[in-house]
Amino acid sequence: MYSTLENRFESIDILRGVAALSVCIYHFSNGLLGFLSDENVLKIIGQYGYLGVQLFFIISGFIIPFSLYKGNYNSTKIVAFFSKRIIRIHPPYLVSILLAIMLKYVSTFSSLYQGPEFNISIQNILCHIGYLCDIFNEDWINPVYWTLAIEFQFYILIALCYTHFIATKNNYLFYTALLLLNIPALISLTNPDYILHYISYFTLGIVYFRTILNKIKPVEFYILTSLLLLDIYIVHGIGEMIASALTVLIILVVKKSSAPFNFLGKISFSLYLLHTIIGSRLINLSVNFTQNEGCRVLIIFIALLLSIVCSYVFYLFIEKPFMKLSQNILYTKTNV
C-alpha cells in the first residue's frame, strides 16, 4: 500500500482516463455493424473496450465511500448526499439528453440519414429523467445511459448502508454485509437492470476503501479481493475478471501520474456522455462516403479526437460549474 492517500489517487485518475478511452474505442470500432472487417486489428482490440464500464464501477465503489468518509457522513445527512450527487451528475446528463434529441431530430432532415423515424415520447423522456428506461422497457436515447442508472442505484444503496455496514469498525458486520450483497448474483437471483447484478465490482472498490483506512489488514484485502474476482468470473466471465484484476493491480502499483490520462480522467464523464452522440454520429455519416478500410480507421481516430475536443468544451461550460456547485454542499446539520 502507498504511504499517503494522495499517491493512491494517482492511479484512480489514470483509470478514469483508461476507462473512458476504452469505452470510446469499443463503440467506434464495434458499434456499427460492418464498418470494420472482423479481421481488423482495431476492431479485435476494441471489442474488449466495453470492460471500461467495469472500471468505472470499481472506481465508484472506492470514490463514493471515501467522499462520505471525508465529509463525516452519517445516515442523518442523506438529503445532503443526494443533493450533491444530483447536482454533480444530473445537469450534464440532462444537457446531453437534450443535445442527443436535437442532433437526432436535425439528422432526419438530411438525405443521408438512414436511421429510424424520429419518435421521442413523453414517457421515454420521463424515464430518462428518473434513470428508469430499463425498468419500464423504454429505449435509451444514448446507449451508455444504462450505466448511470446502475450508478444511481449504487448511490441509494451506499447512502443507506454506509454508516452501519461500510464504515463500521466491526469487520464481522462488514463481512456479513459483503456476503449478503454478493450471494444473489452468484446464485443467479439478480436482474441485469439492477445494482446487485454488478455489486461485486462496486464491493471491490469498497474493500480497497476500508483497506486504506486500516480497517482491513493487507492479508484480508488480498483474500477478499481474490474471492470477489472469483465471484466476477462466475457471474460475468473471464474477460471481466481479468479487467477487474488489472484494475486492482494498477491501483496498487501505479504511483505516478500521466498527463494525457489525467486529462482524459478529468473529462471522463463528459466524454462518456458525448462520445456516441458526437463520434458515433460522424462514423455513421462516413459510411455514405467511403468503403475503404484504411479511411474508416482514420475516421475512427478523427471521431475520437472530435469527441475529446467537444467533451473538453462540455466539461468547461457544463460539467465543471455544477461540479463546483456540488462541492459547496457540505454534510452539516444545515443541509439536512
N, C-alpha and C positions, 0 to 999 in steps of 0.2 A: 504494500500500500504506500501511497505517497505521503510525504511529510507534511504537506499543507493542503487545505481544501482548494486553494486557488489552482495548484498544479493539477488536481484531479479534474477540474473543469475544462482544462485544455482539450482533453480527449473528447469530452461531451460536445464541445463546439465543433470540433472536426467531424464527429459522427453525424451531426446535423447536416453538414455540407455534403458528406458522402451519401447520406440517405436521400436528400433532395435530388442530387445529381443522378443517382441510380434510378429513381422513380421516373425522372425525365427521360433518360435513355431507354427505359423499358417502354414507355408509351410511344416514344418517337420511332423506335426500331421495330416494335411488335404490335403497335396499336392499330395500324391499318393493314388489313389482310392483303397480302400480295405485294405490298410496297417494296419489300426486300425479299430476295430469294431465301429459301431455308438454309442455303449453304453460306450465306453472307456472314462474315465474322462478327460484324457489329450486331446483327440480329441474334446470333448464337449467344454472344456475351450479354446482350441487352435483355434476353428473355428471363434473366435472373434478377433484373433490376427491381422487380416488384418487392423483393425482400427488404428494400429500403423502408417499407411500411413497418416491418417488424422492428427495425432500428428505432423508428420514431416512438413506437410503443414502449420499448425498453427505456429510452431516454425519458419519456413522460413518467414512467414508473419511478425514476430517481428524482427528476427535477421537481415534480409537484410536491411530494412529501418534504423535500428539502426546503422548498419555499414556505411551506407551512411551518416547518421547524424554525426557520429564521424569523418568522412573524409571530412566534409563540401562539400558534393557532390552537384553539380547542373547539369543541362542538357547539359552544355558545356563539361562535363567530362565523357561522355558516353563511349568513347573509353577506358578510364582507367577502368571504371566499368566492361565492358565486358572482358577486358584483365585479370582482377583479377579473375572473375568468371570462365572463360575458363581455365586458368592455374590451378585454385584450383580444378575444377571438372573434366575437360576433360581427362587429362593424366591417372589418376587412372581408370576412366571409360573405356578408350581405352585399357589399360592393362588388365582389367577384361574381356573385349570382346575377346582379343587375348587368354587369358587363357581358356575361355569358349569354344572357337573354337578348341583349341589344345586338351583339355580333351574330347570333343565330338568326335573328329576325332580318337584319340587313343582308345576310348571306343569301336569303331566299330570293332576293331581287336580282341576283346575278344569274346569267345564263349558264355559268359554270357550276352552279350549285347542284349537287346530286343527292343531297340528303333527304330526310323525311320532311313532310309538310310541317310548317311551324305551328305548334299547338301546345300552349302552356296554360294549364288550368289553375284556378284559384286554389283548389285543393292541393295541387302539386306544390305551389309556392308556399302555402301554409305548412306543408310537411317539411319543406326545406328549412323554413324558419325555426321549426322545432326539432330538426335533425331526425325526422320520423319517416322518411321515404321508404326505407326497407320494411319497417313495421307495417305500413299501410300499402305496401306493394306499388309504390309510385317510383317512377324512373328518376334518377339523379340527373340534373342538368349537366353536372360535371362529374365524371366517374370517380374522381378522388374524394368526393364529399363523404362517402360512406365511412371513411376512417375517422372523420371529425365526429360522426355520430357515436362511434365507439369511444373516442376520447372523451366526449361529453358524459357518456355513461360512467367512464372511469372517474371523472370529477365528482359525480354523485356518490360513487362508491367510496372514494377516498375521503370525502367530506364527512361521511357517516362513520367510517371505520378508523380514521387516523388516530384519534385521541386514545381509544380503548384497545386497539389491536396493532396499529402500525408503530406508534411512538411509545408503546407500553414498555416498562422496564422488565416485565415478566416475559422471558423468552418462551416459556411453555405456552403462554397465551398467544403469542405471536405465531408459534409453530402450528398451533391448533387452527388459527385463522387461515394460515397459509395452506394447510391441508384441506380445509373445508372449501376454500375458494378454487383449488386446483382439481379436486376429485371429479366434479361434474363433467368437465371436458374430457377427462381421462377415460371415463366410462360412457362417453358418447351421450351425455344428457344435456348438451348445450346446443343452442341455435347460433349459426354464424352471424346473425343480426344483433347479437347481444354480447356484452363485455366478457362474460365468463368463458366464452369460446377462445378468447385471446388472453386470458388473465395470466397465463404463465409468462408472457413477455413482460407485462407490467410488474409482476412479482419479482422477476429478475432484477429490475431496477430498484424495487423496494428493498430487496436483500442487500444490494450494494449500499443503499442509503443507510440502513441500520449498521452496516459494517464500518463505514467511515466515521460514524458517531460512536464507535466502540461498543455498540450494543450487541454485536455478534463478533465472536473471535474469528481470526482468519481461517482456521480449520473448519469452523462451522460454515463460513462463507463458501468455501470450495465444495463442501458436501451438499449444501442446499443448492448451489449453482448447478452441480452435476445432476442432481435429482430433477431440477426444473428443465434442464436441457434434455434429459431423458423423456420428460413429460412432453416437451415440444416435439420431439422426434415421433412419439407415439401418436399424438393428436394431429400434428401438422405435416411432418415429413422430414427427410434427411436434409433437404436444402435449407429449410427454416432453422433446423437445429445448428447447422454449420454457420449460418449467418449470425445466429444468436451467440454462438460460442466465440466467433471472431469479434463480435461487438464487445463482449466481456473482456476478451484479450486486449483489444485496443484501449478500453477504459483503464485497464491495469498497467499497460506497458507504455503507452504514448505519454510523453511528458512535455513535449514542445509543440507550440502552435504552428500552424501552417497558414500563411496569409490567404491563399486562394480558397482553401476550405473554410477558414474562419469567415471570409466574406460570404461564401455560399451558405454557411451556417446562420449568419446574421439575417440573410434574406430568405431563408429556407421556407418559412411559412408562406410568404408572398409568392415564391417560386412554385411551391406546391399548389397553391390556389390557381395560378395563372398559366402554368406551362401547357396544359391541354387546351385552354381557351385560346392562347396565342400560338404556341408552337405547333400543336397538332392541326390547327386550322390552316397554317401555312403548308404543312405537309400534305394535307388533303387537297388543297388547291393545286399543288405542284403536280399531282397526278395527271392533270389536263395538259401538261406541257412537256413532260419528259418520261421516257420509259427506260432511260439509261441508268444502270445500277450505280455507277460511279457518281453521276449527278445527284441521284437520290440520297446517297450517303452524304454528299456535300450539303444538300438541303437540310438534312437532319441536324448537322452542326450549325447551319445558319439559324434554324429554328431554335436550337438550344441557346445560341448567343442572343437572339432576339428576345427569347423568354427571360433570360437573365437581365438584360437591359430594362425590359418592361417591369420586371419584378423589383428591380432596384428603385425605379421611379415610384412604383406602388408602395414599396416599403417606406420611402422617404415621406410621401404625402398622405398615405392612408394608414399603413400599419404602425409606423413609429409614433405618431401623435396619440393613438389610442393605447399603445404600449406605455407611454409616459403617464397617461391619464390613469391607467390601471395601477401603476406603481404608486400613485398618490393615495390609493385606498389602503389604509392600514388596519391590522387586526386589533382594533381598540374598541372599548365599550361604546364609543360614539358611533361606530359603524354597525352595531348590532340592533 
